[in-house]
Amino acid sequence: MNNLLTLHEAIAVILLSREDRTASIQEISKEIAERKLYFQKNGEIAPPEQIRLRTHPNTESGKQYAHLFEYIEPDKVRLR
């Protein structure tokens, strides 16, 4: 399955649709799946843990996107 968006783009789309541009990693994962915005290479949905890894500034991947996302412990993400 080919994705039109990367995972960080899909996360941003979800957060842009929120009035406060904030959502939990569970909400983001669920909405990405419902809207079919992104799937892993194996065809599975992006689980909440993958959202956390992509947005948390203490992870290798999250450091790359720290300019886009603010991670609010324990499980919220805000679009900057």
C-alpha positions, 0 to 999 in steps of 0.5 A, a space after each residue: 500500500 502506497 502512502 500519499 503522506 509520510 507519518 509526520 505529515 499525517 500527524 500534522 493533518 490530524 493536529 491541524 483539524 483540532 481547534 487547539 492543535 493538540 491530541 493524544 497519541 491514541 487519538 492521532 493513531 485512531 484518526 490516521 487509521 480512520 482517515 486512511 492517511 498512513 500505513 506501515 510498510 506491512 499494511 498495518 496502522 501506525 500504533 500510538 507508540 510509533 506516533 510517540 517515537 516520531 514526536 517525542 524529542 528524546 527519540 532519534 526520529 522525534 529530534 528531526 521533527 521537534 520544530 513541528 511537534 511539542 510532546 506533552 507528557 504523558 501522551 499528548 502532542 501539539 503542533 507548533 
